[in-house]
Amino acid sequence: MMKVDIQTLEKKLAMTARRFVSPEEADYFASLYLETHLKKSPRMNPLAEAVADLTVWDKQAGHDVTLLVDQGAVTVMDFNGLAPSLKIKTIHDTLTDRARQFGMAAAGFRNSSGIITLNMWADGLARRDLIGIAMFNGGTGCTVPFGGTRGVLSTNPLAYAIPTAGDPMVLDMATTEIPFFEIKNAKEKGTPLRRHVAVDSRGQPTTVAGDALSEDGVANLLPIGGGFKGFGITLLIEVLTGALVQSLLSTNQTPGWHPHEYGCLVLAFDIAGFTGRDAFKLAVSDMCRQLRNETPADGVERVVIPGDRGHEKLKMVRKAGRIEIEDTWIDALNRLNA
């Protein structure tokens, strides 16, 4: 492990990304990517996903993004196997321009190298006084249909970011009770799952990860809430990120991890197209203040709003100015920049 200056790390990421996209796109990618992952460290490696995405562009030199739909407030893109993160500025710029014009805008894409961290697709829009919503249907079978016995749908993650008078509300979640990595880690470590998050091969509740995660990688996770309502939300995301964006639904995808078969949808709402921006942000901020001031339940330290912990973590890390990174990831980034 080595301690690396955060600003130096951001510059390294941007310099590498400039090999593949414009300087403006590279700087935006590096800033948003690093900030998003610092909020989640140490649970998420601040470099692993970025290096993976940059490596995809390095290996697929000459590939480009194909525009499939460009009509009114809607764009749909084919990434031809490339990592979408390096084009996040272009997509955010397009969404911003069209949301300002139409009140809201949508960008869908398919055939990419996939998305691991979804919230930066929404968070970057909130910085522009837009409400951002992003969703993705990638991954192996994880979600058991209501009353079923085997995971069929992805964990179908959903992220949103809402501007306030201070830091935005930001949520990034799987629409299963727990994400796939949690059941995978539990099986490897032999630790029990929480109750009511997974079922066994007979559809019965289990806390044994091995009983809910088969050898072929299919997980029997329950949708949020564990019932029919959560299943309905998962299905909505499935349709919006599959058939709607000219990608595949989970029921037609190849078993395992095959990112080119997955789809994504990003939505942007211009607050000013509906109401006054300042009035909106003050109203949301006041709501958040009142919720944070609620009396916490026994055993709970405080009531938090989505994004609170991440913002606090980021401020703490930025104050320190340095972060520990495994040497192998720095070496990998240096090789890409050589």
C-alpha positions in Angstrom: 0.0 0.0 0.0 1.1 3.6 -0.6 -0.3 6.9 0.4 -1.1 9.0 -2.6 -2.0 12.7 -2.8 -5.7 13.0 -4.0 -5.0 15.9 -6.4 -2.1 14.0 -7.9 -4.3 10.9 -8.4 -7.0 12.9 -10.1 -4.4 14.4 -12.5 -3.1 11.0 -13.3 -6.6 9.7 -14.1 -7.3 12.8 -16.3 -4.0 12.5 -18.1 -4.6 8.8 -18.9 -8.2 9.5 -20.0 -6.9 12.2 -22.4 -5.5 9.4 -24.6 -9.0 8.5 -25.5 -11.3 11.5 -25.1 -11.1 15.3 -25.2 -9.3 17.1 -22.3 -12.7 18.5 -21.0 -14.2 15.0 -21.0 -11.1 13.5 -19.3 -11.0 16.1 -16.5 -14.8 15.7 -15.9 -14.4 11.9 -15.8 -11.5 12.0 -13.4 -13.1 14.5 -11.0 -16.5 12.8 -10.8 -15.1 9.3 -10.8 -12.6 9.9 -8.0 -15.1 11.9 -5.8 -17.8 9.2 -6.2 -15.4 6.4 -5.1 -13.8 8.4 -2.3 -17.3 8.6 -0.8 -17.5 4.8 -0.8 -13.9 4.0 0.3 -12.6 1.8 1.7 -15.5 -0.4 0.7 -14.8 0.4 -2.9 -11.3 0.8 -4.3 -11.0 4.4 -5.7 -9.0 3.2 -8.7 -10.1 -0.3 -9.6 -13.2 0.6 -11.7 -11.5 3.6 -13.3 -8.5 1.5 -14.4 -10.9 -1.2 -15.7 -12.8 1.4 -17.8 -9.6 3.0 -19.1 -8.2 -0.5 -20.0 -11.3 -1.2 -22.1 -10.7 2.0 -24.2 -7.0 1.1 -24.5 -7.8 -2.4 -25.9 -10.6 -1.2 -28.2 -8.8 1.7 -29.9 -10.7 2.8 -33.0 -14.1 2.0 -31.6 -16.6 4.8 -31.2 -20.1 5.5 -29.9 -23.0 5.1 -32.3 -26.1 7.3 -32.0 -29.2 5.1 -32.5 -31.8 7.7 -31.5 -31.5 11.5 -31.5 -35.0 12.9 -31.3 -36.4 15.7 -29.1 -35.6 15.0 -25.5 -34.4 11.5 -26.2 -31.0 10.0 -27.1 -30.1 6.3 -27.3 -26.5 5.2 -27.9 -24.6 2.0 -28.7 -21.2 2.0 -27.0 -19.8 -0.8 -29.1 -18.2 -2.4 -26.1 -16.6 0.8 -24.7 -16.9 2.0 -21.1 -19.5 4.7 -20.9 -17.9 6.5 -18.0 -15.4 8.3 -20.2 -18.3 9.9 -22.1 -20.2 10.9 -19.0 -19.5 14.7 -19.6 -20.9 14.5 -23.2 -24.0 12.6 -21.9 -24.5 15.1 -19.0 -24.1 18.0 -21.4 -26.7 16.6 -23.8 -29.1 15.9 -20.9 -28.6 19.4 -19.5 -29.2 21.1 -22.8 -32.3 19.1 -23.6 -33.8 19.2 -20.1 -33.4 23.0 -20.2 -35.3 23.0 -23.5 -38.0 20.4 -22.8 -38.2 20.3 -19.0 -36.8 16.8 -18.9 -34.5 14.6 -21.0 -33.5 10.9 -21.2 -30.4 9.2 -22.4 -30.3 5.4 -22.9 -27.4 3.2 -23.9 -26.6 -0.4 -24.6 -23.7 -2.6 -25.6 -21.2 -1.1 -23.2 -18.6 -2.6 -20.9 -21.0 -2.1 -18.0 -21.4 0.1 -15.0 -20.4 -0.8 -11.4 -20.9 2.5 -9.6 -24.2 4.1 -10.8 -24.6 7.2 -8.6 -22.1 9.5 -10.4 -24.5 9.4 -13.4 -27.1 11.1 -11.2 -24.8 13.1 -8.9 -23.2 15.0 -11.8 -26.6 16.2 -12.9 -27.5 17.5 -9.4 -24.5 19.8 -9.5 -26.2 21.4 -12.5 -29.4 22.1 -10.6 -31.1 19.1 -12.3 -32.7 16.1 -10.6 -30.8 13.1 -11.9 -32.1 9.5 -12.0 -30.1 6.5 -13.3 -30.8 2.8 -13.6 -29.1 -0.3 -15.0 -30.1 -3.9 -15.5 -26.7 -5.6 -15.6 -25.5 -8.6 -13.8 -26.1 -12.3 -13.3 -29.5 -13.6 -12.2 -30.1 -12.3 -8.7 -33.7 -11.3 -8.0 -36.2 -14.1 -7.4 -39.6 -13.3 -8.9 -42.3 -13.0 -6.2 -43.2 -16.5 -5.1 -40.3 -18.0 -7.2 -37.3 -20.3 -6.3 -34.5 -19.0 -8.5 -32.9 -15.6 -9.3 -33.9 -14.4 -12.8 -33.5 -10.6 -12.9 -30.5 -8.6 -12.1 -30.2 -6.6 -8.9 -31.3 -3.7 -11.2 -29.6 -0.8 -9.3 -31.2 2.7 -9.1 -29.5 6.0 -8.2 -30.9 9.5 -7.8 -29.5 12.9 -6.9 -31.6 15.8 -5.8 -30.2 19.4 -5.4 -30.7 21.1 -2.0 -29.4 24.4 -0.6 -26.4 22.4 0.6 -25.1 19.0 -0.4 -27.5 17.0 -2.7 -29.5 14.0 -1.6 -27.8 11.1 -3.2 -29.0 7.4 -3.2 -27.4 4.5 -5.0 -28.9 1.1 -4.2 -29.6 -2.3 -5.6 -33.4 -3.1 -5.8 -32.7 -6.3 -4.0 -32.6 -6.4 -0.2 -28.8 -6.8 -0.3 -26.4 -6.3 -3.3 -24.7 -9.3 -5.0 -21.3 -8.7 -3.5 -22.7 -9.0 0.0 -24.0 -12.5 -0.5 -20.8 -13.5 -2.3 -18.7 -12.2 0.6 -20.9 -14.0 3.1 -20.5 -17.3 1.3 -16.7 -16.9 1.1 -16.4 -16.0 4.8 -19.1 -18.4 6.1 -21.0 -15.6 7.8 -24.8 -15.6 8.1 -27.0 -13.3 6.0 -29.6 -11.1 7.6 -33.0 -12.5 7.8 -35.5 -12.0 5.0 -33.0 -11.1 2.3 -32.7 -14.4 0.4 -34.4 -17.8 -0.1 -33.1 -21.3 -0.8 -33.8 -23.5 -3.9 -37.3 -24.2 -2.5 -38.1 -20.5 -2.1 -37.9 -20.7 1.7 -36.2 -17.9 3.7 -32.6 -18.7 4.6 -29.6 -17.0 6.3 -27.1 -19.4 4.8 -25.4 -17.7 1.9 -24.4 -21.1 0.3 -28.1 -22.1 0.2 -29.0 -19.0 -1.7 -26.0 -18.7 -4.1 -25.6 -21.6 -6.5 -22.3 -22.7 -8.1 -23.3 -21.1 -11.5 -23.4 -17.7 -9.8 -27.2 -17.3 -9.6 -28.3 -15.7 -6.3 -31.7 -16.1 -4.8 -32.1 -12.6 -3.4 -35.4 -11.0 -2.5 -36.5 -7.6 -4.0 -36.6 -4.6 -1.7 -39.2 -5.2 1.0 -39.3 -8.9 0.1 -42.7 -8.8 -1.4 -44.7 -8.1 -4.6 -44.3 -4.3 -4.4 -40.5 -4.6 -4.5 -40.7 -7.1 -7.3 -42.9 -4.6 -9.2 -40.2 -1.9 -8.9 -37.5 -4.3 -10.1 -39.6 -5.1 -13.1 -40.1 -1.4 -14.0 -36.4 -0.8 -14.0 -35.9 -4.0 -16.0 -38.2 -2.7 -18.8 -36.8 0.8 -18.8 -33.2 -0.4 -19.1 -33.9 -3.3 -21.4 -36.5 -3.2 -24.1 -36.9 0.6 -24.0 -33.2 1.3 -24.8 -32.9 -1.4 -27.4 -31.0 -3.7 -25.0 -31.9 -7.2 -23.7 -34.2 -8.0 -20.9 -32.7 -10.3 -18.2 -34.9 -13.2 -19.4 -33.0 -13.1 -22.7 -29.5 -12.5 -21.4 -26.7 -15.0 -21.4 -26.1 -16.4 -17.8 -23.1 -14.8 -16.1 -21.5 -11.4 -16.5 -22.0 -10.1 -20.1 -22.0 -6.3 -20.0 -22.7 -5.8 -23.8 -26.1 -7.3 -23.1 -27.1 -4.8 -20.4 -28.8 -1.4 -20.8 -28.8 1.9 -18.9 -31.2 4.8 -18.7 -30.4 8.2 -17.3 -33.1 10.9 -16.7 -32.7 14.6 -16.0 -35.4 16.9 -14.8 -34.9 20.7 -15.0 -36.2 22.1 -11.7 -36.7 25.5 -13.3 -39.0 23.9 -15.9 -41.4 23.0 -13.1 -40.9 25.6 -10.3 -38.4 28.1 -9.0 -35.0 26.6 -8.3 -34.2 28.4 -5.1 -37.7 27.8 -3.6 -37.4 24.1 -4.5 -33.9 23.7 -2.9 -35.0 25.5 0.2 -38.1 23.3 0.6 -36.1 20.1 0.2 -33.4 21.4 2.6 -36.0 22.2 5.2 -37.6 18.8 4.9 -34.1 17.2 5.3 -33.4 19.3 8.4 -36.7 18.3 10.0 -36.0 14.6 9.3 -32.5 14.8 10.6 -33.9 16.3 13.8 -36.3 13.4 14.4 -35.7 11.5 17.6 -33.7 8.3 16.7 -34.9 4.9 17.7 -33.2 3.0 20.4 -29.8 1.8 19.3 -29.7 4.3 16.4 -27.3 7.2 16.6 -29.2 9.6 14.4 -31.6 9.9 11.5 -29.7 10.4 8.2 -30.7 11.4 4.7 -29.4 9.5 1.6 -26.0 10.9 0.9 -25.1 12.2 4.4 -22.5 9.6 5.2 -20.9 9.8 1.7 -20.6 13.6 1.9 -19.1 13.4 5.4 -16.6 10.7 4.2 -15.6 12.8 1.3 -14.9 15.9 3.4 -12.9 13.8 5.8 -10.8 12.3 3.1 -10.2 15.6 1.3 -9.2 17.2 4.6 -6.5 14.4 5.0 -5.4 15.1 1.4 -4.1 11.6 0.9 -5.5 8.1 0.6 -4.0 4.6 0.7 -3.9 2.8 -2.6 -2.5 -0.6 -3.4 0.7 -0.4 -5.4 -0.7 -2.7 -8.1 -3.4 -0.2 -9.1 -1.0 2.7 -9.3 1.3 0.6 -11.5 -1.6 -0.3 -13.7 -2.5 3.3 -14.1 1.1 4.2 -14.9 1.3 1.5 -17.6 -1.9 2.9 -19.2 -0.3 6.4 -19.2 3.0 5.2 -20.6 
